[in-house]
Amino acid sequence: MSRPASSLPPPSKKRKVQKDSEFGQSIQRLEEQLTAAAASNSSLNPLADLLELAFTAGDAQDTSKAIYSLYRIFVILISGGKLGTGGDEAAKVVKAWIWDRLNSYVDFLCGLLKDEEKLLRISALQILFSLQKHLSTAASLSESQPQFHGSHFRRVVSALLFCPPSRRSAQGNSGVLDADVLQLFHETWFSVHDDVRWFFLREAGTLITTASISEHPHLPANLLAILEGLNTFPTEKEELNAWWVSELGAKPPKPKPSRKVSASADDSSDEEPDKEGEDADDDWRKFFDEDTTTAEKTKKPGARLHKLTIHQSLHSLPSHRAVFTRAWLALLPKVSAVRDVEKSKSLSSRALGVMHRGVMPHLTRPVLIMDWVGGCVDIGGSIGLLALNALFVLMKEYNLDYPSFYTKLYAFLDRDVLHSKHRARFFRLTELFLSSTHLPATLLASFIKRLARLSLSAPPSAVIMIIPFTYNTLKRHPALMAMIHRPADDTASSDPFDIAEPNPLLTKAIESSLWELNSHREHYLAGVSTLTKIFAEAFTKPSYAMEDFLDHTYGTLFDADATRKIKKEPPVAMEIGKHKDLFPREVEVLGGDVVSELWSFAC
């Protein structure tokens, strides 16, 4: 038996499906017309209609259909040479019109990188880079040499760093690069392809130098988010072997040797082929040419970086390091210039966190960041500690002369450092800084004495760190053993140690003793008092592993005591008769002692 027809109108979902079907048919019809027009060199006016459909589509699925349809059309036009140079005046007018439509489409895609729909964000980025490949390939064929389309890629870099709002979103734009776009950019292009990384670093360095931070407050954060995730920077020339534009993988001609200025005045053949937006006299790379080792200089004279073509630069490891250095040197001052103080500190902390491993080894001259790092040291706190680590690496590995390093480190030893959440990080770095056996005993004595004095008001979890730290220092520097062999009857008033002296070489700590640590033998926490007794024993035990003590808190110390096995049961009661003098009835009241008089009322 057939089901009776319903008298109700069809559901809205069916009407929506019908509308979607009509929208899809319109896109398909326009795409077919444009495909046929491109093949027959007829009118491309339907391209404006297809763009209008993409710009006005309300549903994300409709927008996705439209942008992929436009992508296919533009690929046909690019591959067919419709956007190349040359031709008569009429052809140039048509090409200019197509370029305007393409630029509008690219701007729309750049806005979609901040769309609320994840599918559109991902699709837009994929289409932008696919267009980059097609445009570069077409330019390479027309110029008969490898090319990377600079103007299009400049738009992509601006979109990643400025994060313009989507035309589809009615809500405000945060201006912060979304995590999924960042991850896709890293995993697919930036950390994989050498040409994309080189051009991005070059464009980003120029962009952040010329842009206004007041107009684009999130620009430093976006660029830092991209740069701090880079962990595949090449260290050997053989590692330059991955190319998004395959034509750039061809071996370039050998660079011409350096010549005198008078002989290089006519060196027009070595100019960069991508001059759009670039000054022909831009020789910023001269600044980085000095990073050539003695071994490299003795091999043979080579061309200076600013004399290399784009193709030659992409196959030159010093050129990759030059654009990397320029990008970081342009970024760091902008990080400090962020108006929001807390945000500036957060960005500085992130930059310093990757400085010694991910940045300095790849800089042409690591000492170039010395001024910025020194400024961070003056900020103090966790930022200053990380900056001290960067300074220490510069001193140890790059021969930086910084005489006041240990004075700066000594200034961090205040009461707050033992109560800070970054306490463990401080002890890790301090142990590294004081690990050299060539440091003077006077300097080390000031550090352990200052820590011992601070331990008097420190929480037990901090004292647990200070004791093994001091033990390791004494074991490494036997000249400091006198500090624990002196009589421990000193007091803060008779101690020769000058706690107010900022110079660790002038505190007279070496003439003092560690009576503060000796006082911890009576600490209320059994773990602290037991650990302190190590100083009364022979120094035959191996050095402590500091990592075993750095993560202690009140909670971990309580758990350790609560679960500790009790060897001897503590007394819980006593017989008063056996201790008659415990609470004497007669109390001698000192004349004028108000406290004693008040206490005697109970007797």
C-alpha positions as CSV (number, residue, x, y, z in Angstrom):
1,M,0.0,0.0,0.0
2,S,1.5,3.3,-1.0
3,R,2.1,6.0,1.5
4,P,-0.3,9.0,1.3
5,A,1.2,12.2,0.2
6,S,1.9,14.7,3.0
7,S,0.0,18.0,3.0
8,L,3.0,19.7,4.7
9,P,5.5,21.7,2.8
10,P,8.8,20.0,2.2
11,P,11.4,20.4,4.9
12,S,13.8,23.3,4.8
13,K,16.8,20.9,4.4
14,K,15.5,19.8,1.1
15,R,15.1,23.4,0.0
16,K,18.7,24.0,1.1
17,V,19.8,21.0,-0.9
18,Q,18.0,22.4,-3.9
19,K,19.7,25.8,-3.4
20,D,23.1,24.2,-3.0
21,S,22.5,22.2,-6.2
22,E,21.7,25.4,-8.1
23,F,24.8,27.1,-6.7
24,G,27.0,24.2,-7.7
25,Q,25.5,24.1,-11.2
26,S,26.2,27.8,-11.6
27,I,29.8,27.3,-10.7
28,Q,30.1,24.3,-13.0
29,R,28.5,26.1,-15.9
30,L,30.8,29.1,-15.5
31,E,33.9,26.9,-15.2
32,E,33.0,25.1,-18.4
33,Q,32.5,28.4,-20.2
34,L,35.8,29.7,-19.0
35,T,37.6,26.4,-19.9
36,A,36.2,26.6,-23.4
37,A,37.0,30.3,-23.7
38,A,40.7,29.7,-22.6
39,A,41.0,27.0,-25.3
40,S,39.5,29.2,-28.0
41,N,41.0,32.5,-27.0
42,S,37.5,34.0,-26.6
43,S,36.1,36.3,-23.9
44,L,36.9,35.6,-20.3
45,N,34.2,37.8,-18.9
46,P,32.5,35.0,-17.0
47,L,35.6,35.0,-14.8
48,A,34.2,38.1,-13.0
49,D,30.9,36.3,-12.4
50,L,32.7,33.3,-10.9
51,L,34.7,35.6,-8.6
52,E,31.5,37.3,-7.5
53,L,30.0,33.9,-6.6
54,A,33.0,33.1,-4.6
55,F,33.0,36.4,-2.8
56,T,29.3,36.3,-1.9
57,A,28.8,32.6,-1.1
58,G,27.5,32.4,2.5
59,D,28.0,28.7,3.1
60,A,31.6,27.4,3.7
61,Q,30.9,24.4,1.3
62,D,29.8,26.8,-1.5
63,T,32.9,28.9,-0.9
64,S,35.1,25.9,-1.1
65,K,33.5,24.8,-4.4
66,A,34.0,28.3,-5.9
67,I,37.7,28.8,-4.8
68,Y,38.7,25.4,-6.2
69,S,36.8,26.1,-9.5
70,L,38.7,29.4,-9.7
71,Y,41.9,27.6,-9.0
72,R,41.5,25.2,-11.9
73,I,40.7,28.1,-14.2
74,F,43.7,30.2,-13.2
75,V,46.0,27.2,-13.5
76,I,44.7,26.8,-17.1
77,L,45.3,30.5,-17.8
78,I,48.8,30.4,-16.2
79,S,49.9,27.2,-18.0
80,G,48.5,28.6,-21.3
81,G,50.7,31.6,-21.1
82,K,47.8,34.0,-20.7
83,L,49.7,36.0,-18.0
84,G,53.1,36.1,-19.6
85,T,54.9,39.2,-20.9
86,G,54.9,40.4,-24.5
87,G,52.1,40.8,-27.1
88,D,50.4,43.8,-28.6
89,E,48.6,46.5,-26.8
90,A,45.2,44.7,-26.8
91,A,46.9,41.5,-25.4
92,K,48.5,43.6,-22.7
93,V,45.1,45.1,-21.7
94,V,43.6,41.6,-21.4
95,K,46.6,40.3,-19.4
96,A,46.3,43.3,-17.0
97,W,42.6,42.5,-16.6
98,I,43.4,38.9,-15.8
99,W,46.1,39.9,-13.4
100,D,43.6,42.1,-11.6
101,R,41.2,39.2,-11.2
102,L,44.0,36.9,-10.0
103,N,45.1,39.5,-7.4
104,S,41.5,39.8,-6.2
105,Y,41.3,36.1,-5.9
106,V,44.6,35.9,-4.0
107,D,43.6,38.6,-1.6
108,F,40.4,36.7,-0.9
109,L,42.4,33.5,-0.3
110,C,44.7,35.4,2.1
111,G,41.7,36.5,4.1
112,L,40.5,33.0,4.3
113,L,43.6,32.1,6.3
114,K,41.7,33.7,9.2
115,D,38.3,32.3,8.4
116,E,36.3,30.6,11.2
117,E,36.1,27.4,9.1
118,K,39.2,25.2,9.4
119,L,38.5,23.6,6.0
120,L,38.7,27.0,4.3
121,R,41.8,28.0,6.1
122,I,43.7,24.8,5.1
123,S,42.3,24.9,1.5
124,A,43.3,28.6,1.0
125,L,46.9,27.9,2.1
126,Q,47.2,24.9,-0.1
127,I,45.9,26.8,-3.1
128,L,48.2,29.8,-2.5
129,F,51.3,27.6,-2.5
130,S,50.1,25.6,-5.5
131,L,49.6,28.9,-7.4
132,Q,53.1,29.8,-6.4
133,K,54.5,26.7,-8.0
134,H,52.5,27.3,-11.3
135,L,53.4,31.0,-11.5
136,S,57.1,30.3,-10.9
137,T,57.1,27.5,-13.5
138,A,55.5,29.7,-16.1
139,A,57.9,32.5,-15.3
140,S,60.9,30.1,-15.6
141,L,59.7,28.9,-19.0
142,S,59.2,32.5,-20.3
143,E,62.6,33.7,-19.0
144,S,64.5,30.5,-19.9
145,Q,66.0,30.4,-16.4
146,P,64.7,29.3,-13.0
147,Q,62.4,31.8,-11.4
148,F,60.5,32.1,-8.1
149,H,57.5,34.4,-8.4
150,G,58.3,37.1,-5.9
151,S,55.2,39.3,-6.0
152,H,52.8,36.5,-5.3
153,F,54.9,35.1,-2.5
154,R,55.1,38.5,-1.0
155,R,51.4,38.5,-0.7
156,V,51.5,35.1,1.0
157,V,54.1,36.2,3.5
158,S,52.1,39.3,4.3
159,A,49.0,37.2,4.9
160,L,50.8,34.8,7.3
161,L,52.3,37.7,9.3
162,F,49.5,40.3,9.2
163,C,46.6,37.9,9.2
164,P,44.0,40.1,7.5
165,P,40.4,39.4,8.3
166,S,38.3,37.1,6.2
167,R,35.6,38.6,4.0
168,R,33.2,35.9,5.2
169,S,33.6,36.6,8.9
170,A,31.4,39.2,10.5
171,Q,33.3,38.9,13.8
172,G,36.5,40.8,14.6
173,N,39.9,39.5,13.7
174,S,42.4,38.7,16.4
175,G,45.4,39.1,14.1
176,V,47.1,36.0,15.5
177,L,48.1,33.2,13.2
178,D,46.0,30.1,13.8
179,A,47.7,27.0,15.0
180,D,46.5,24.7,12.2
181,V,47.7,27.1,9.5
182,L,51.0,27.4,11.3
183,Q,51.4,23.7,11.5
184,L,50.5,23.1,7.9
185,F,52.9,25.8,6.7
186,H,55.7,24.3,8.8
187,E,55.2,20.7,8.0
188,T,54.5,21.1,4.3
189,W,56.7,24.0,3.1
190,F,58.7,26.0,5.6
191,S,60.6,23.2,7.3
192,V,60.8,21.1,4.1
193,H,61.6,23.2,1.1
194,D,64.8,25.2,0.9
195,D,63.5,27.8,-1.6
196,V,60.4,28.5,0.4
197,R,62.4,29.0,3.6
198,W,65.0,31.2,1.9
199,F,62.3,33.5,0.3
200,F,60.2,33.6,3.4
201,L,63.2,34.7,5.6
202,R,64.1,37.3,3.1
203,E,60.6,38.7,2.7
204,A,59.9,38.5,6.5
205,G,63.1,40.4,7.3
206,T,62.1,43.2,5.0
207,L,58.5,43.2,6.1
208,I,59.1,43.5,9.9
209,T,61.7,46.2,9.3
210,T,59.3,48.4,7.3
211,A,56.0,47.6,9.1
212,S,54.6,49.6,12.0
213,I,54.2,47.6,15.2
214,S,51.5,50.0,16.3
215,E,49.4,49.2,13.2
216,H,50.3,45.5,13.4
217,P,50.8,44.6,17.1
218,H,50.7,40.9,16.5
219,L,53.4,40.9,13.8
220,P,56.3,40.0,16.1
221,A,54.4,37.2,17.7
222,N,53.4,35.7,14.4
223,L,56.9,35.8,13.0
224,L,58.4,34.4,16.2
225,A,55.8,31.6,16.1
226,I,57.1,30.6,12.7
227,L,60.8,31.0,13.3
228,E,60.9,29.3,16.7
229,G,59.5,26.1,15.2
230,L,62.2,25.9,12.6
231,N,64.4,22.9,13.5
232,T,65.6,21.7,10.1
233,F,68.0,24.5,9.1
234,P,70.7,23.2,6.8
235,T,74.2,22.9,8.2
236,E,75.9,21.5,5.1
237,K,75.7,22.5,1.5
238,E,74.6,18.9,0.5
239,E,71.4,19.4,2.6
240,L,70.1,22.0,0.1
241,N,68.3,19.5,-2.0
242,A,64.5,20.1,-1.5
243,W,62.7,22.5,-3.8
244,W,59.1,23.5,-4.0
245,V,59.7,25.0,-7.5
246,S,61.5,22.1,-9.2
247,E,63.2,24.3,-11.7
248,L,65.2,25.9,-8.9
249,G,66.8,22.6,-8.2
250,A,69.0,22.8,-11.3
251,K,72.6,23.5,-10.6
252,P,73.3,27.2,-11.1
253,P,76.3,28.5,-12.9
254,K,79.4,29.0,-10.8
255,P,79.6,32.5,-9.2
256,K,82.2,34.8,-10.5
257,P,85.1,35.6,-8.2
258,S,85.2,38.8,-6.3
259,R,86.6,41.7,-8.2
260,K,87.5,45.3,-7.4
261,V,84.8,47.9,-7.3
262,S,86.0,49.5,-10.5
263,A,85.9,46.1,-12.3
264,S,82.4,45.2,-11.0
265,A,80.7,48.4,-12.1
266,D,79.2,46.7,-15.2
267,D,78.2,43.6,-13.4
268,S,74.6,43.9,-14.5
269,S,74.3,40.2,-15.4
270,D,74.6,39.2,-11.8
271,E,71.6,41.2,-10.6
272,E,68.7,39.4,-9.1
273,P,66.1,38.5,-11.7
274,D,63.3,39.3,-9.3
275,K,63.6,43.1,-9.1
276,E,60.0,43.8,-8.2
277,G,59.9,45.6,-4.9
278,E,63.7,45.5,-4.6
279,D,66.2,48.3,-4.9
280,A,68.8,47.5,-7.5
281,D,71.4,48.9,-5.1
282,D,70.2,46.9,-2.1
283,D,73.4,45.3,-0.8
284,W,72.3,44.4,2.7
285,R,74.0,41.1,2.3
286,K,77.4,42.8,2.4
287,F,76.9,43.0,6.1
288,F,77.1,39.3,6.4
289,D,79.9,38.6,4.0
290,E,82.5,38.8,6.8
291,D,81.4,35.4,8.1
292,T,84.0,33.4,6.2
293,T,86.4,31.2,8.1
294,T,90.1,31.1,7.5
295,A,89.8,27.8,5.9
296,E,87.3,29.1,3.4
297,K,89.5,32.1,2.6
298,T,92.5,30.0,1.8
299,K,90.6,27.8,-0.7
300,K,89.9,30.2,-3.5
301,P,88.3,33.6,-3.9
302,G,84.5,33.3,-4.3
303,A,81.8,35.8,-5.1
304,R,80.4,38.0,-2.3
305,L,76.9,37.2,-1.3
306,H,75.4,40.4,-2.6
307,K,76.8,39.6,-6.1
308,L,75.0,36.3,-6.3
309,T,71.9,35.8,-8.4
310,I,68.7,34.4,-6.8
311,H,69.4,31.0,-8.2
312,Q,73.0,31.0,-6.9
313,S,71.9,32.3,-3.5
314,L,69.5,29.4,-3.1
315,H,72.4,26.9,-3.5
316,S,74.7,28.8,-1.2
317,L,74.7,27.9,2.5
318,P,76.2,31.3,3.6
319,S,73.3,33.0,1.8
320,H,70.8,30.9,3.7
321,R,72.5,31.9,6.9
322,A,72.5,35.5,5.9
323,V,68.7,35.7,5.4
324,F,68.2,33.8,8.6
325,T,70.4,36.3,10.5
326,R,68.7,39.3,9.0
327,A,65.3,38.0,9.9
328,W,66.2,37.4,13.5
329,L,68.1,40.7,13.9
330,A,65.0,42.5,12.5
331,L,62.7,40.6,14.8
332,L,64.4,40.9,18.2
333,P,64.2,44.7,18.6
334,K,60.5,44.5,17.6
335,V,59.9,41.9,20.3
336,S,61.2,44.3,22.9
337,A,59.2,47.2,21.4
338,V,55.8,45.6,22.0
339,R,53.8,48.0,24.1
340,D,52.2,45.3,26.4
341,V,55.0,44.7,28.9
342,E,53.8,41.2,29.9
343,K,53.5,40.2,26.2
344,S,56.9,41.6,25.5
345,K,58.4,39.5,28.3
346,S,56.6,36.4,27.1
347,L,57.9,36.9,23.6
348,S,61.4,37.6,24.8
349,S,61.3,34.4,27.0
350,R,60.2,32.3,23.9
351,A,63.0,33.8,21.8
352,L,65.6,33.2,24.4
353,G,64.4,29.7,24.9
354,V,65.5,28.7,21.4
355,M,68.4,31.1,21.2
356,H,71.3,28.9,22.2
357,R,70.3,25.8,20.2
358,G,68.1,26.9,17.3
359,V,69.4,30.4,16.5
360,M,73.0,31.1,17.4
361,P,74.5,28.1,15.6
362,H,73.1,29.3,12.3
363,L,73.8,33.0,12.6
364,T,76.6,34.4,10.5
365,R,78.0,36.2,13.5
366,P,76.3,35.3,16.8
367,V,77.8,38.3,18.6
368,L,75.4,40.5,16.6
369,I,72.7,39.7,19.2
370,M,74.8,40.7,22.1
371,D,73.2,44.1,22.7
372,W,69.7,42.6,22.7
373,V,70.7,39.8,25.0
374,G,72.4,42.2,27.3
375,G,69.2,44.3,27.5
376,C,67.3,41.2,28.5
377,V,69.7,40.5,31.3
378,D,68.9,43.9,32.8
379,I,65.2,43.0,32.9
380,G,65.9,40.4,35.5
381,G,63.6,37.6,36.6
382,S,63.2,34.5,34.3
383,I,64.0,36.7,31.3
384,G,67.3,37.7,32.8
385,L,68.2,34.1,33.6
386,L,67.6,32.9,30.0
387,A,69.5,35.9,28.7
388,L,72.4,34.9,31.0
389,N,72.4,31.5,29.4
390,A,72.6,33.0,26.0
391,L,75.5,35.3,27.2
392,F,77.3,32.3,28.6
393,V,77.0,30.5,25.3
394,L,78.4,33.5,23.5
395,M,81.3,33.7,25.9
396,K,82.1,30.0,25.9
397,E,81.6,29.2,22.2
398,Y,82.0,32.5,20.4
399,N,84.7,34.2,22.4
400,L,82.5,37.1,23.6
401,D,84.2,39.3,26.2
402,Y,81.7,40.1,28.9
403,P,83.7,40.8,32.2
404,S,80.6,41.6,34.3
405,F,78.9,38.2,33.7
406,Y,79.3,36.8,37.2
407,T,78.5,40.1,38.8
408,K,75.2,40.1,36.9
409,L,74.6,36.5,37.9
410,Y,75.4,37.3,41.6
411,A,72.8,40.1,41.5
412,F,70.1,37.4,40.9
413,L,70.8,35.9,44.3
414,D,68.0,37.6,46.3
415,R,65.3,36.3,48.5
416,D,62.8,36.1,45.6
417,V,64.8,33.6,43.6
418,L,64.3,30.9,46.2
419,H,60.6,31.5,46.2
420,S,60.2,31.8,42.5
421,K,58.5,29.2,40.3
422,H,61.6,29.4,38.1
423,R,63.8,28.3,41.0
424,A,64.7,24.9,39.4
425,R,65.7,26.6,36.1
426,F,67.9,29.0,38.1
427,F,69.8,26.2,39.8
428,R,70.3,24.3,36.6
429,L,71.8,27.4,34.9
430,T,73.9,28.4,37.9
431,E,75.4,24.9,38.2
432,L,76.3,25.2,34.5
433,F,77.8,28.7,34.9
434,L,79.9,27.7,38.0
435,S,81.0,24.3,36.7
436,S,84.4,25.5,35.5
437,T,87.3,24.5,37.8
438,H,89.2,27.6,36.7
439,L,87.0,30.0,38.5
440,P,88.6,31.8,41.5
441,A,87.7,30.4,44.9
442,T,86.9,33.9,46.1
443,L,84.1,34.2,43.5
444,L,82.6,30.7,44.3
445,A,82.8,31.4,48.0
446,S,80.5,34.4,47.5
447,F,77.9,32.4,45.7
448,I,77.7,29.5,48.2
449,K,77.8,31.9,51.1
450,R,75.0,34.1,49.7
451,L,72.9,31.0,49.0
452,A,73.6,29.8,52.6
453,R,72.4,33.1,54.0
454,L,69.3,33.0,51.8
455,S,68.5,29.5,53.0
456,L,67.7,30.8,56.5
457,S,64.4,32.2,55.2
458,A,63.9,29.8,52.3
459,P,61.3,27.0,52.1
460,P,62.4,23.5,52.7
461,S,62.2,22.6,49.0
462,A,64.7,25.3,48.3
463,V,67.1,24.3,51.1
464,I,67.0,20.8,49.7
465,M,68.5,22.2,46.5
466,I,71.1,24.4,48.2
467,I,72.7,21.7,50.2
468,P,73.7,19.3,47.3
469,F,74.6,22.4,45.2
470,T,77.0,23.5,48.0
471,Y,78.4,20.0,48.5
472,N,79.2,19.7,44.8
473,T,80.9,23.1,44.7
474,L,83.0,22.3,47.7
475,K,84.0,18.9,46.3
476,R,85.0,20.5,43.0
477,H,87.0,23.3,44.7
478,P,88.9,22.1,47.7
479,A,90.1,25.6,48.5
480,L,86.6,26.3,49.9
481,M,86.8,23.6,52.5
482,A,88.0,26.1,55.1
483,M,84.4,27.5,55.1
484,I,83.1,24.3,56.8
485,H,86.1,23.7,59.1
486,R,85.9,27.1,60.8
487,P,84.0,27.1,64.1
488,A,80.3,27.5,63.5
489,D,79.7,30.0,66.4
490,D,79.5,33.0,64.1
491,T,76.5,35.2,64.0
492,A,75.2,37.5,61.3
493,S,76.6,40.5,63.1
494,S,80.2,39.1,63.6
495,D,80.4,37.4,60.2
496,P,83.0,39.1,57.9
497,F,80.8,38.4,54.9
498,D,79.4,41.6,53.4
499,I,76.0,40.8,52.0
500,A,75.5,44.3,50.6
501,E,78.6,44.2,48.4
502,P,77.5,43.7,44.7
503,N,80.9,42.5,43.5
504,P,81.3,38.8,44.4
505,L,85.1,39.2,44.5
506,L,84.9,41.7,47.3
507,T,82.5,40.2,49.8
508,K,85.1,38.5,52.0
509,A,83.0,35.3,51.9
510,I,86.1,33.2,51.7
511,E,87.0,34.5,55.3
512,S,83.6,33.4,56.6
513,S,82.0,30.0,57.4
514,L,78.8,28.3,56.4
515,W,77.3,28.5,59.8
516,E,73.9,29.0,58.1
517,L,74.0,25.5,56.7
518,N,75.1,24.1,60.0
519,S,72.0,25.5,61.6
520,H,69.9,23.4,59.4
521,R,71.0,20.3,61.4
522,E,68.2,21.3,63.7
523,H,65.7,21.9,60.9
524,Y,62.1,20.9,61.7
525,L,62.0,18.8,58.6
526,A,63.8,15.5,59.0
527,G,64.9,15.3,55.4
528,V,66.7,18.7,55.6
529,S,68.4,18.0,58.9
530,T,69.5,14.5,57.7
531,L,70.9,15.9,54.4
532,T,72.8,18.7,56.2
533,K,74.8,16.2,58.2
534,I,76.7,15.4,55.0
535,F,79.0,18.3,55.7
536,A,80.2,16.7,58.9
537,E,81.3,13.5,57.1
538,A,84.3,12.9,54.9
539,F,83.9,14.1,51.4
540,T,84.3,10.7,49.9
541,K,80.9,10.4,48.4
542,P,80.4,11.2,44.7
543,S,78.8,14.5,43.7
544,Y,75.0,14.7,43.9
545,A,72.9,14.7,40.7
546,M,71.1,18.0,41.0
547,E,68.2,16.8,38.9
548,D,67.2,14.6,41.8
549,F,66.6,17.7,44.0
550,L,65.3,20.4,41.6
551,D,61.6,19.4,41.4
552,H,60.8,19.1,45.1
553,T,57.8,21.0,46.5
554,Y,56.0,21.1,49.8
555,G,53.8,18.3,48.5
556,T,56.7,16.0,47.5
557,L,58.5,16.5,50.8
558,F,55.3,15.8,52.7
559,D,54.7,12.6,50.8
560,A,58.3,11.5,51.4
561,D,57.9,12.0,55.1
562,A,54.4,10.4,55.2
563,T,55.5,7.3,53.5
564,R,58.9,7.0,55.3
565,K,59.5,3.9,57.3
566,I,59.8,4.6,61.0
567,K,62.6,2.6,62.6
568,K,62.0,3.7,66.1
569,E,58.5,4.6,67.5
570,P,58.4,8.2,68.8
571,P,57.2,8.7,72.4
572,V,53.6,9.8,72.7
573,A,53.3,10.1,76.5
574,M,55.5,10.5,79.5
575,E,55.2,10.1,83.3
576,I,55.2,13.5,85.0
577,G,56.6,12.1,88.2
578,K,59.9,11.2,86.5
579,H,60.3,14.8,85.2
580,K,59.5,17.0,88.1
581,D,61.7,19.8,86.9
582,L,60.1,20.0,83.5
583,F,57.7,22.7,84.6
584,P,59.1,24.3,87.8
585,R,56.7,26.1,90.0
586,E,59.1,28.9,91.0
587,V,60.1,31.2,88.2
588,E,62.7,33.9,88.6
589,V,61.2,37.1,87.3
590,L,63.8,39.5,85.9
591,G,63.4,43.1,86.9
592,G,61.5,45.0,84.2
593,D,60.9,42.0,82.0
594,V,57.3,42.3,81.1
595,V,57.2,39.1,79.2
596,S,58.5,37.1,82.2
597,E,56.0,38.8,84.5
598,L,53.1,37.9,82.2
599,W,54.4,34.3,81.9
600,S,54.6,33.9,85.7
601,F,50.9,34.3,86.2
602,A,50.4,30.6,85.6
603,C,52.9,29.5,88.2
